[in-house]
Amino acid sequence: MKIDVYLVFYLRFFSMPDENTIDGTDLEIIDLLVRDGRATLAEIGARVSLSSPAVKRRLARLEEIGVITGFTAVVDQEKLGRPIEAFTELRFAGKAKVADIAGIAAELPEVDAVYTTAGDPDALAHMRVRDVADLTRVIDLLRRSGRITGTKTLIVLDTETKVGEA
């Protein structure tokens, strides 16, 4: 009985944390990167009380275990000529496979993402287009695929984001 108590004590207080364990400092580093993806290691380190090499090791580990999956740039879509943002609800025939639904817009660069959903609709397509005529053209292309049985489109008026800039 005493051995069990000592073993639990030892494991809890003296064993190394699992390499997949995410601690509060990791979460702070992630939050800082989400807010400013261009923050330097030194800037992050100063905010979380770590050296730059320690921050670099943590970032490498977070990438290695798949918590951080990549880095991206936030762009002004209006300056790229795609000022209109819309979501189109997509409905498919009852026998459609989820993989087929997700790939419906693979060839359409105006469709940024397709989100498959549970219930009605089957998916939401997120689009960025030049104007309403361009939106109509993209929706028509989706409908002509022969797999979509219905659509409903919502045009975004404004976007409020939680972190960073969008």
DRENGU-420564 format. One record per residue: residue number from 1; residue in one letter; x negated, y negated, z of N, C-alpha, C in turn; chain. Coordinates in steps of 0.02 Angstrom, whole numbers, plus 32768, in hexadecimal, padded with zeros to 4 digits. Each point is the difference from the previous one (the first is absolute). Layout:
<recs>
+-----+---------+------+------+------+------+------+------+------+------+------+--------+
| num | residuo |   nX |   nY |   nZ |  caX |  caY |  caZ |   cX |   cY |   cZ | cadena |
+-----+---------+------+------+------+------+------+------+------+------+------+--------+
| NUM |       a |    X |    Y |    Z |    X |    Y |    Z |    X |    Y |    Z |      A |
...
+-----+---------+------+------+------+------+------+------+------+------+------+--------+
</recs>
This chain:
<recs>
+-----+---------+------+------+------+------+------+------+------+------+------+--------+
| num | residuo |   nX |   nY |   nZ |  caX |  caY |  caZ |   cX |   cY |   cZ | cadena |
+-----+---------+------+------+------+------+------+------+------+------+------+--------+
|   1 |       m | 7FD7 | 803C | 8000 | 8029 | 7FC4 | 8000 | 7FD5 | 7FC1 | 8000 |      A |
|   2 |       k | 7FCB | 7FFE | 802C | 7FD4 | 7FC6 | 8002 | 7FDD | 7FF6 | 7FBD |      A |
|   3 |       i | 7FEC | 8035 | 7FE0 | 7FDE | 7FFC | 7FC0 | 802C | 7FDD | 7FCC |      A |
|   4 |       d | 8040 | 8011 | 7FFF | 802E | 7FE1 | 7FD1 | 8004 | 7FB4 | 800A |      A |
|   5 |       v | 8004 | 7FEB | 803F | 8004 | 7FB9 | 800F | 7FC1 | 7FDC | 7FE9 |      A |
|   6 |       y | 7FC6 | 801D | 800F | 7FC1 | 7FE2 | 7FEA | 7FFA | 7FFE | 7FB5 |      A |
|   7 |       l | 8016 | 8034 | 7FDF | 7FFD | 8003 | 7FB7 | 802B | 7FC9 | 7FE1 |      A |
|   8 |       v | 803C | 7FF8 | 8019 | 802D | 7FCB | 7FE7 | 7FE1 | 7FBC | 800B |      A |
|   9 |       f | 7FE4 | 7FF5 | 803D | 7FE0 | 7FC1 | 800F | 7FC6 | 7FF2 | 7FD0 |      A |
|  10 |       y | 7FD6 | 8033 | 7FF6 | 7FC7 | 7FF9 | 7FD3 | 8016 | 7FF0 | 7FB9 |      A |
|  11 |       l | 8030 | 8026 | 7FE7 | 8017 | 7FF6 | 7FBB | 801F | 7FBB | 7FF7 |      A |
|  12 |       r | 8024 | 7FE9 | 8031 | 8022 | 7FC0 | 7FFA | 7FCF | 7FC5 | 8003 |      A |
|  13 |       f | 7FCE | 8004 | 802B | 7FD6 | 7FC6 | 800C | 7FBA | 8003 | 7FE2 |      A |
|  14 |       f | 7FE9 | 803B | 7FED | 7FBC | 8004 | 7FE7 | 7FFA | 801A | 7FB9 |      A |
|  15 |       s | 8033 | 8019 | 7FE2 | 7FFB | 801A | 7FBC | 8003 | 7FC6 | 7FCE |      A |
|  16 |       m | 7FE2 | 800A | 7FC8 | 8000 | 7FCE | 7FCB | 8045 | 7FFF | 7FE0 |      A |
|  17 |       p | 8019 | 7FC5 | 7FEE | 8041 | 7FFD | 7FDF | 7FFB | 8021 | 7FBB |      A |
|  18 |       d | 8038 | 801A | 7FEA | 8005 | 801F | 7FBD | 7FF0 | 7FCB | 7FCC |      A |
|  19 |       e | 7FDD | 8013 | 7FCB | 7FED | 7FCF | 7FCD | 803D | 7FE2 | 7FDE |      A |
|  20 |       n | 803A | 8021 | 8005 | 803E | 7FE6 | 7FE3 | 8026 | 7FD3 | 802F |      A |
|  21 |       t | 7FE8 | 7FF8 | 803E | 8022 | 7FD6 | 8031 | 7FFA | 7FB7 | 7FED |      A |
|  22 |       i | 8037 | 7FDE | 8001 | 8001 | 7FB8 | 7FF2 | 800A | 7FDD | 8043 |      A |
|  23 |       d | 7FD2 | 7FD3 | 8011 | 8006 | 7FDD | 803F | 8016 | 7FB7 | 7FF5 |      A |
|  24 |       g | 8007 | 7FDC | 8036 | 8016 | 7FBB | 7FFB | 7FD2 | 7FD3 | 7FD7 |      A |
|  25 |       t | 7FBF | 800D | 8004 | 7FD1 | 7FD8 | 7FD9 | 8009 | 800E | 7FB6 |      A |
|  26 |       d | 800B | 8040 | 7FEE | 800D | 8010 | 7FBA | 803E | 7FDB | 7FE7 |      A |
|  27 |       l | 8034 | 7FFF | 8029 | 803E | 7FDE | 7FEC | 7FF5 | 7FB5 | 7FF8 |      A |
|  28 |       e | 7FD7 | 7FE2 | 802C | 7FEF | 7FB9 | 7FF9 | 7FDA | 7FF3 | 7FBF |      A |
|  29 |       i | 7FD1 | 802B | 7FF0 | 7FD9 | 7FF9 | 7FC2 | 802E | 8005 | 7FC4 |      A |
|  30 |       i | 802D | 8030 | 8000 | 8030 | 8008 | 7FC9 | 802B | 7FC2 | 7FFA |      A |
|  31 |       d | 8019 | 7FE7 | 8038 | 802A | 7FC4 | 7FFE | 7FDB | 7FC4 | 7FE3 |      A |
|  32 |       l | 7FC1 | 7FF8 | 8014 | 7FD8 | 7FC8 | 7FE6 | 7FF6 | 8007 | 7FB5 |      A |
|  33 |       l | 7FF3 | 803D | 7FE8 | 7FF7 | 800B | 7FB8 | 8040 | 7FF5 | 7FD9 |      A |
|  34 |       v | 8038 | 8014 | 801C | 8040 | 7FF6 | 7FDE | 800D | 7FB5 | 7FF9 |      A |
|  35 |       r | 7FEF | 7FDA | 8033 | 800B | 7FB8 | 7FFE | 7FCD | 7FDC | 7FD3 |      A |
|  36 |       d | 7FC3 | 8019 | 7FFE | 7FCC | 7FE1 | 7FD7 | 7FD0 | 8036 | 7FE8 |      A |
|  37 |       g | 800E | 801B | 7FC5 | 7FD9 | 8036 | 7FE4 | 7FB8 | 7FEC | 7FEE |      A |
|  38 |       r | 7FF2 | 7FBF | 8001 | 7FBD | 7FE9 | 7FF0 | 7FD7 | 7FEE | 803E |      A |
|  39 |       a | 801B | 800F | 803B | 7FDC | 7FF2 | 803E | 7FBE | 8027 | 8000 |      A |
|  40 |       t | 7FCC | 7FE1 | 8016 | 7FBF | 8021 | 8003 | 7FFD | 802E | 803C |      A |
|  41 |       l | 7FD0 | 802E | 7FFE | 7FF5 | 802D | 8039 | 7FF1 | 7FD7 | 803F |      A |
|  42 |       a | 7FD9 | 7FCB | 7FF8 | 7FEE | 7FD6 | 8039 | 803E | 7FDE | 801D |      A |
|  43 |       e | 802C | 7FE7 | 7FD5 | 803D | 7FDF | 8017 | 802D | 8031 | 8026 |      A |
|  44 |       i | 8007 | 803B | 7FE4 | 8029 | 8033 | 8020 | 7FE1 | 8014 | 8042 |      A |
|  45 |       g | 7FBE | 800B | 7FFF | 7FDC | 8013 | 803D | 8008 | 7FCD | 8037 |      A |
|  46 |       a | 7FFD | 7FC1 | 7FEF | 8008 | 7FCB | 8032 | 8046 | 8002 | 8020 |      A |
|  47 |       r | 8032 | 8011 | 7FD8 | 8045 | 8002 | 801A | 800D | 803D | 802B |      A |
|  48 |       v | 7FDC | 8038 | 7FF3 | 800C | 803E | 8026 | 7FC6 | 8012 | 802F |      A |
|  49 |       s | 7FD1 | 7FD2 | 8007 | 7FC6 | 800A | 802D | 7FD5 | 803C | 7FED |      A |
|  50 |       l | 7FF2 | 8006 | 7FBF | 7FD3 | 8034 | 7FE8 | 7FCC | 7FE1 | 7FD2 |      A |
|  51 |       s | 7FC9 | 8023 | 7FF6 | 7FCD | 7FE9 | 7FD0 | 8019 | 8010 | 7FBA |      A |
|  52 |       s | 7FE2 | 7FE0 | 7FCF | 8011 | 800E | 7FBA | 7FF5 | 8049 | 7FEE |      A |
|  53 |       p | 7FC8 | 801F | 8014 | 7FF6 | 8047 | 7FF0 | 8036 | 802C | 8020 |      A |
|  54 |       a | 8016 | 7FEF | 803C | 8035 | 8028 | 8021 | 8042 | 7FFA | 7FDA |      A |
|  55 |       v | 800F | 7FC3 | 7FE9 | 803D | 7FF6 | 7FD8 | 7FFA | 8027 | 7FBF |      A |
|  56 |       k | 7FC6 | 7FFE | 7FE1 | 7FF5 | 8025 | 7FC1 | 800B | 804B | 8009 |      A |
|  57 |       r | 7FE6 | 801B | 8037 | 800A | 8047 | 800F | 804A | 8011 | 800A |      A |
|  58 |       r | 8023 | 7FD5 | 8023 | 8047 | 800B | 800C | 8027 | 7FFD | 7FBE |      A |
|  59 |       l | 7FF0 | 7FCF | 7FD6 | 8023 | 7FFB | 7FBF | 7FF2 | 803E | 7FD5 |      A |
|  60 |       a | 7FC2 | 8016 | 8000 | 7FEF | 803C | 7FD9 | 8027 | 803C | 801A |      A |
|  61 |       r | 8006 | 8006 | 8042 | 8026 | 8038 | 801C | 804A | 7FFB | 7FEF |      A |
|  62 |       l | 801C | 7FC3 | 8004 | 8046 | 7FF6 | 7FEF | 800E | 8010 | 7FB7 |      A |
|  63 |       e | 7FD0 | 7FF2 | 7FD4 | 8008 | 8012 | 7FBA | 7FF9 | 804C | 7FF8 |      A |
|  64 |       e | 7FD0 | 801D | 8022 | 7FF3 | 8048 | 7FFB | 803C | 802A | 8016 |      A |
|  65 |       i | 8022 | 7FEA | 8035 | 803A | 8027 | 8018 | 8041 | 7FEB | 7FDE |      A |
|  66 |       g | 7FFC | 7FD1 | 7FD1 | 803B | 7FEE | 7FD8 | 802E | 7FCD | 801D |      A |
|  67 |       v | 7FEB | 7FDE | 8036 | 802A | 7FCA | 801B | 7FFD | 7FC3 | 7FD2 |      A |
|  68 |       i | 7FC4 | 7FED | 7FED | 7FF8 | 7FCC | 7FCD | 7FF7 | 8023 | 7FBE |      A |
|  69 |       t | 802E | 7FF3 | 7FD2 | 8000 | 8024 | 7FC1 | 7FE6 | 7FD7 | 7FC6 |      A |
|  70 |       g | 7FF2 | 7FC0 | 800B | 7FE6 | 7FD7 | 7FCB | 8006 | 7FB7 | 8012 |      A |
|  71 |       f | 7FE6 | 7FD7 | 7FD4 | 8003 | 7FB7 | 8008 | 801D | 7FE4 | 7FC0 |      A |
|  72 |       t | 8024 | 7FC9 | 8006 | 8022 | 7FE4 | 7FC6 | 7FFF | 7FB4 | 8002 |      A |
|  73 |       a | 800E | 7FE2 | 7FC7 | 8005 | 7FB8 | 7FFC | 804A | 7FED | 7FFD |      A |
|  74 |       v | 8011 | 7FC9 | 8021 | 8043 | 7FE5 | 7FFC | 7FFE | 7FCA | 7FCA |      A |
|  75 |       v | 802B | 8007 | 7FCE | 7FFF | 7FD2 | 7FC7 | 8041 | 7FD9 | 7FFC |      A |
|  76 |       d | 7FFB | 7FC7 | 7FE0 | 803B | 7FD6 | 7FF3 | 801F | 8017 | 7FBF |      A |
|  77 |       q | 8037 | 8024 | 8004 | 8020 | 801D | 7FC5 | 8018 | 7FCA | 7FCF |      A |
|  78 |       e | 8015 | 7FC6 | 8019 | 8016 | 7FCA | 7FD4 | 7FC7 | 7FEA | 7FD2 |      A |
|  79 |       k | 7FC3 | 7FFC | 801B | 7FC7 | 7FEB | 7FD8 | 7FEC | 8036 | 7FCD |      A |
|  80 |       l | 8017 | 803D | 800C | 7FF4 | 8036 | 7FD0 | 8038 | 8006 | 7FCD |      A |
|  81 |       g | 8031 | 7FD2 | 8004 | 8036 | 8000 | 7FCF | 8039 | 8030 | 8012 |      A |
|  82 |       r | 8004 | 8015 | 803F | 8036 | 802E | 8016 | 8023 | 7FE2 | 803D |      A |
|  83 |       p | 8023 | 7FC8 | 7FF7 | 801D | 7FDE | 803A | 803F | 8020 | 801D |      A |
|  84 |       i | 8022 | 802A | 7FD8 | 803E | 801D | 8018 | 7FF3 | 8045 | 801E |      A |
|  85 |       e | 8017 | 8008 | 803E | 7FFA | 803F | 8024 | 8045 | 801D | 8009 |      A |
|  86 |       a | 8007 | 8040 | 7FF4 | 8041 | 8020 | 8006 | 7FF9 | 8048 | 8019 |      A |
|  87 |       f | 8036 | 8018 | 801D | 8006 | 8047 | 8013 | 803B | 801C | 7FDA |      A |
|  88 |       t | 7FF6 | 8038 | 7FE0 | 8037 | 8021 | 7FDD | 800E | 8043 | 8021 |      A |
|  89 |       e | 803E | 8009 | 8015 | 8015 | 8040 | 801B | 8008 | 8030 | 7FC6 |      A |
|  90 |       l | 7FE5 | 803C | 8007 | 8004 | 8032 | 7FCA | 8027 | 803D | 801A |      A |
|  91 |       r | 8031 | 8015 | 7FD7 | 8026 | 803C | 8011 | 7FF4 | 8033 | 7FCA |      A |
|  92 |       f | 7FF4 | 803E | 8016 | 7FF1 | 8037 | 7FD2 | 8035 | 8036 | 8005 |      A |
|  93 |       a | 8002 | 802B | 7FCE | 802D | 803A | 8002 | 7FEC | 802B | 803C |      A |
|  94 |       g | 802F | 8025 | 801C | 7FF7 | 8027 | 803D | 7FC8 | 8032 | 7FFF |      A |
|  95 |       k | 7FEA | 8017 | 7FC6 | 7FCC | 8033 | 7FFD | 7FB9 | 7FE3 | 7FF6 |      A |
|  96 |       a | 7FFA | 7FBE | 8003 | 7FBF | 7FE1 | 7FF7 | 7FD2 | 8010 | 8039 |      A |
|  97 |       k | 7FC0 | 8010 | 7FF0 | 7FCE | 800F | 8033 | 7FE0 | 7FBF | 8017 |      A |
|  98 |       v | 7FEE | 7FFE | 803F | 7FE1 | 7FC3 | 801D | 7FC2 | 7FEC | 7FD8 |      A |
|  99 |       a | 7FD7 | 802F | 7FEC | 7FC3 | 7FF0 | 7FD9 | 8012 | 7FDF | 7FBE |      A |
| 100 |       d | 8036 | 8016 | 7FE0 | 8016 | 7FE2 | 7FC1 | 8019 | 7FB8 | 800C |      A |
| 101 |       i | 8022 | 7FF7 | 8038 | 8019 | 7FBD | 8010 | 7FC5 | 7FD1 | 800B |      A |
| 102 |       a | 7FD0 | 8015 | 8027 | 7FC6 | 7FD5 | 8011 | 7FD9 | 7FED | 7FC2 |      A |
| 103 |       g | 7FFE | 802A | 7FCD | 7FD8 | 7FF2 | 7FC5 | 8026 | 7FDF | 7FC7 |      A |
| 104 |       i | 803E | 7FEB | 800C | 802A | 7FE5 | 7FCB | 7FE3 | 7FC2 | 7FDE |      A |
| 105 |       a | 7FDA | 7FD9 | 8024 | 7FE8 | 7FC0 | 7FE5 | 7FB4 | 8000 | 7FF6 |      A |
| 106 |       a | 7FE2 | 8039 | 7FFC | 7FB7 | 8004 | 7FFB | 7FE4 | 7FD9 | 7FC5 |      A |
| 107 |       e | 8026 | 7FFB | 7FCA | 7FE7 | 7FDE | 7FC4 | 8015 | 7FB7 | 7FFD |      A |
| 108 |       l | 8020 | 7FE6 | 8033 | 8018 | 7FBB | 7FFF | 7FD6 | 7FD5 | 802F |      A |
| 109 |       p | 7FD3 | 7FD6 | 7FE6 | 7FD5 | 7FD7 | 802B | 8026 | 7FCD | 802A |      A |
| 110 |       e | 803D | 7FEF | 7FEC | 8027 | 7FD0 | 8025 | 801A | 801D | 8042 |      A |
| 111 |       v | 8002 | 8043 | 8004 | 8018 | 8021 | 803D | 7FC3 | 800C | 802D |      A |
| 112 |       d | 7FFE | 7FDB | 8037 | 7FC8 | 8006 | 802F | 8004 | 803F | 802B |      A |
| 113 |       a | 803D | 8015 | 8011 | 8008 | 803B | 802B | 8045 | 801D | 7FF8 |      A |
| 114 |       v | 8005 | 8041 | 800B | 8041 | 8022 | 8003 | 8003 | 8022 | 8044 |      A |
| 115 |       y | 8032 | 7FEF | 8027 | 800A | 801C | 8042 | 8039 | 8032 | 7FFD |      A |
| 116 |       t | 7FF2 | 8040 | 800B | 8037 | 8031 | 8003 | 8020 | 7FFA | 8044 |      A |
| 117 |       t | 8041 | 8009 | 8002 | 8026 | 7FF7 | 803E | 802E | 803B | 800D |      A |
| 118 |       a | 8015 | 8005 | 803E | 8032 | 8032 | 8012 | 8044 | 7FDF | 7FFA |      A |
| 119 |       g | 802F | 8021 | 7FE1 | 8042 | 7FE3 | 7FF8 | 8007 | 7FD9 | 7FC0 |      A |
| 120 |       d | 802E | 7FD1 | 8000 | 800F | 7FD8 | 7FC4 | 7FE3 | 7FBB | 8008 |      A |
| 121 |       p | 7FD6 | 7FE8 | 7FD4 | 7FEB | 801C | 7FC0 | 7FC8 | 8034 | 8009 |      A |
| 122 |       d | 7FED | 801F | 7FC9 | 7FCB | 8032 | 8001 | 7FBB | 7FE0 | 8005 |      A |
| 123 |       a | 7FFB | 7FC2 | 7FE6 | 7FBF | 7FDE | 8000 | 800A | 7FB5 | 7FF9 |      A |
| 124 |       l | 7FCD | 7FDA | 8013 | 7FFD | 7FB8 | 7FF5 | 7FC1 | 7FF3 | 7FD7 |      A |
| 125 |       a | 8009 | 7FDC | 7FCA | 7FC6 | 7FEC | 7FD7 | 7FF1 | 7FB6 | 800F |      A |
| 126 |       h | 7FC2 | 7FF2 | 8012 | 7FEA | 7FBC | 800E | 7FDF | 7FE5 | 7FC1 |      A |
| 127 |       m | 8018 | 7FC8 | 7FE7 | 7FE7 | 7FE6 | 7FC0 | 7FEA | 7FB7 | 8006 |      A |
| 128 |       r | 7FD1 | 7FEE | 7FD5 | 7FEB | 7FBB | 7FF6 | 8003 | 7FF3 | 7FB6 |      A |
| 129 |       v | 8026 | 7FCC | 7FEC | 800B | 7FF2 | 7FB8 | 7FFA | 7FB6 | 7FF1 |      A |
| 130 |       r | 7FFC | 7FF0 | 7FBF | 7FF8 | 7FBB | 7FE9 | 803F | 7FD7 | 800A |      A |
| 131 |       d | 8039 | 801D | 7FED | 803F | 7FDC | 8002 | 803A | 8032 | 7FFF |      A |
| 132 |       v | 803D | 7FE7 | 8000 | 803B | 802C | 8003 | 8003 | 802C | 7FC1 |      A |
| 133 |       a | 7FEE | 7FE6 | 7FC7 | 8000 | 8028 | 7FC3 | 7FCF | 803B | 8006 |      A |
| 134 |       d | 7FC6 | 7FF3 | 801E | 7FCF | 8035 | 800B | 801B | 8034 | 8031 |      A |
| 135 |       l | 8022 | 7FE9 | 8034 | 801F | 802D | 8030 | 8034 | 802D | 7FDD |      A |
| 136 |       t | 8028 | 7FE2 | 7FD6 | 8032 | 8026 | 7FDA | 7FDE | 8036 | 7FD5 |      A |
| 137 |       r | 7FCA | 7FED | 7FDF | 7FDC | 802F | 7FD5 | 7FE6 | 803C | 8029 |      A |
| 138 |       v | 7FE4 | 7FF3 | 803B | 7FE4 | 8035 | 8029 | 8038 | 802E | 801A |      A |
| 139 |       i | 8037 | 7FE2 | 8016 | 8039 | 8029 | 8017 | 801B | 802A | 7FC7 |      A |
| 140 |       d | 8005 | 7FE3 | 7FC5 | 8017 | 8027 | 7FC6 | 7FD1 | 803B | 7FF2 |      A |
| 141 |       l | 7FBF | 7FF5 | 8006 | 7FD0 | 8037 | 7FF5 | 800A | 8037 | 8034 |      A |
| 142 |       l | 800C | 7FEE | 803E | 800D | 8032 | 8033 | 8040 | 8027 | 7FF1 |      A |
| 143 |       r | 8034 | 7FDC | 7FEC | 8040 | 8021 | 7FF1 | 7FFB | 802F | 7FC4 |      A |
| 144 |       r | 7FD7 | 7FEE | 7FD0 | 7FFA | 8029 | 7FC3 | 7FDA | 8041 | 800C |      A |
| 145 |       s | 7FE4 | 8008 | 803A | 7FDA | 803D | 800E | 802E | 803D | 7FFD |      A |
| 146 |       g | 8041 | 7FF6 | 8008 | 8030 | 8037 | 7FFE | 8008 | 8023 | 8043 |      A |
| 147 |       r | 7FD7 | 7FEF | 8031 | 8005 | 8021 | 8041 | 8024 | 7FD6 | 8034 |      A |
| 148 |       i | 8006 | 7FBF | 7FF3 | 8020 | 7FD3 | 802F | 804A | 7FFA | 7FEF |      A |
| 149 |       t | 802A | 8009 | 8033 | 8049 | 7FFC | 7FF5 | 801C | 7FBD | 8014 |      A |
| 150 |       g | 7FDB | 7FD7 | 8024 | 8018 | 7FBE | 8013 | 7FCB | 7FD6 | 8020 |      A |
| 151 |       t | 8008 | 7FBD | 7FF9 | 7FD1 | 7FD1 | 801E | 8026 | 7FC6 | 801F |      A |
| 152 |       k | 7FDF | 7FDF | 802E | 8018 | 7FC2 | 801D | 7FC2 | 7FD7 | 8011 |      A |
| 153 |       t | 7FFD | 7FC3 | 7FE8 | 7FC3 | 7FD8 | 8007 | 800C | 7FC5 | 802F |      A |
| 154 |       l | 7FCF | 7FF5 | 802B | 8000 | 7FC8 | 802F | 7FC2 | 7FD5 | 7FF1 |      A |
| 155 |       i | 800B | 7FBF | 7FF4 | 7FC8 | 7FD3 | 7FF4 | 7FED | 7FDF | 8042 |      A |
| 156 |       v | 7FC0 | 8000 | 800F | 7FE6 | 7FE4 | 803F | 7FFF | 7FB4 | 7FFB |      A |
| 157 |       l | 801D | 7FDF | 8032 | 7FFF | 7FB7 | 8003 | 7FC2 | 7FE6 | 8023 |      A |
| 158 |       d | 7FED | 8021 | 8037 | 7FC7 | 7FEB | 8028 | 7FE6 | 803B | 8028 |      A |
| 159 |       t | 7FC2 | 7FFD | 8014 | 7FE1 | 8037 | 8026 | 7FDF | 7FE4 | 803E |      A |
| 160 |       e | 800D | 801F | 8039 | 7FDF | 7FEF | 803F | 7FD8 | 803D | 8013 |      A |
| 161 |       t | 7FBF | 7FF8 | 8009 | 7FD6 | 8039 | 8013 | 7FEC | 7FFA | 8049 |      A |
| 162 |       k | 7FF0 | 8039 | 801F | 7FED | 8001 | 8046 | 7FB8 | 7FEC | 800B |      A |
| 163 |       v | 7FD3 | 8018 | 7FD5 | 7FB9 | 7FF2 | 8009 | 7FE1 | 7FEF | 7FBD |      A |
| 164 |       g | 7FC8 | 7FDF | 8003 | 7FDC | 7FF0 | 7FC3 | 8028 | 7FD0 | 7FD5 |      A |
| 165 |       e | 7FEB | 7FFB | 7FC2 | 8023 | 7FD6 | 7FD0 | 8017 | 802A | 7FC7 |      A |
| 166 |       a | 803C | 7FF2 | 7FE7 | 8019 | 8026 | 7FC6 | 8019 | 7FD1 | 7FCC |      A |
+-----+---------+------+------+------+------+------+------+------+------+------+--------+
</recs>
